[in-house]
Amino acid sequence: MQERIEDLTKIAAGEGGKPYQDSKVEVLRAINGVKIAAEEIAGLAGEQIPMGLTEASVGRIAFTTREPIGVVVSVSAFNHPVNLIIHQTITAFAAGCPVIVKPASTTPLSCKALMDIFKEAGVPDGWIQMILVDNDGAEKLVTDKHVNYLSFIGSAKVGWWLKSQLAPGTRCALEHGGAAPVIVEPDADLEEMIPGLVKGGFYHAGQVCVSVQKIFVHESIAKKVADTIAEKAKKLKVGDPLDKETEVGPLILPKEVDRVEKWVTEAEKEGAEILCGGKRISETCYAPTVLWNPDHQSKVSQEEIFGPVVCIYSYSDREEAIKLANSLEYHFQAAVFTKDLDIALDTVQKLNATAVMVNEHTAFRVDWMPFGGRDASGEGLGGIPYSMHEMTREKLMVIKSKYL
């Protein structure tokens, strides 16, 4: 992989639309992910279980080991076509499990390139396999009784349906989307905060499960923050993902542009003010858009947008902002910006999220941290070490001997 950074970057950018500069970062992350998995193998350890604590347990020694769970099936998504494949295959392989991966139908070439690299690197035949099938074929694969573990990244509708159809005993990790709420207090460091929110909101045209979507800002600074974000969003270069200067690429399919356009138009009719964007640039590109105070019942407020749209709401009561942030069924990553430690800790406790960033945007991630949604946003944890542990299971051995 290290020798083919440029090729992998161009393949990923060309098929998935993530700009070249961001695709290159993704490839470098993926390479590091392989290293993390290799190092984590040493952490797949059991532990000694105390014996001799009661009369019945005298003369015994006990310990656990971790063993591979069995066959893993990974169903992947388009938005990180290199890194997600690494997360869903190398973790299984490092844990001792054979894995069959189904890449997104829109981004199979990155997966195929990795399969070629795996083979060249000496991965034994059959241990990591790619399969290209339609939805019916994928369902048959996932629900087969020989599958021990499902790793799924995609829509909540599909993920929960597949879980309901799994064979008895098949474990799973489901990673769906979120609406990524942000709470901004009056004392937030705006100069440091705003570039991060712009990056977190428009990175990969907002097609990220933890992309900044809903920003709740105290009324004393709300309009200033909204206008500043809009000004920066206007300057983002949108277009060809293979152009090294592009900052926001296309959406994955033209129908997604149609959907985002429809949602923004509806939001405007329902009271939102469009501070920038609000229009399609081409068949596949939509302008980075900032909406001011959309109605809380609008689709942009109720659903994951998965497009280059950021909503900014003014609030006077932080408790009410937190209540609104928690009101959706999606709970993944969230953020709070403040210099007040007590307010930060209080907000972290009250936000319903798997992870809450303090003075950092919601899309922050490193590949060794726990990562995943709760409630409608998913089940189980990603993050390379966490995935590897989920792909193993404990076995207890108890030895009885008169010499103990």
Secondary structure, 3 states (H helix, E strand, C coil): CHHHHHHHHHHHHHHHCCCHHHHHHHHHHHHHHHHHHHHHHHHCCCCEECCCCCHHHCCEEEEEEEEECCCEEEECCCCCCCHHHHHHHHHHHHCCCCEEEECCCCCHHHHHHHHHHHHHHCCCCCCEEECCCCHHHHHHHHCCCCCCEEEEECCHHHHHHHHHHCCCCCEEEEECCCCCEEEECCCCCHHHHHHHHHHHHHHHHHCCCCCCCEEEEECCCHHHHHHHHHHHHHCCCECCCCCCCCCECCCCCHHHHHHHHHHHHHHHHCCCEEEECCCECCCCCECCEEEECCCCCCHHHHCCCCCCEEEEEEECCHHHHHHHHHCCCEECEEEEECCCHHHHHHHHHHCCCCEEEECCCCCCCCCCCCECCEECCEECCECHHHHHHHCEEEEEEEEECCCC
